[in-house]
């Protein structure tokens, strides 16, 4: 399963396609084709983007990410996020 923000839909569908092709090649190499079972399929799910209080995108690419690593985000900054 691939999970990502709604702005990543193109990347997610490309990943699903790549996984499907790779699994088919691996199954052909092993002599076992299982295209109909749920375990051989890839799925993608998107979630709405996190937005700031002003409605702007929130995250790494917007430059306002909150990291869980204390060397990247101070404890003070971490607890100021609402």
Secondary structure, DSSP 8 states (H G I E B T S, - for coil): -EEEEGGGHHHHHHHHHHHHHHHHHHHHHHT----SSGGG---EEEE---B-TTS-B-STTTT----SSTTTS-HHHHHH--
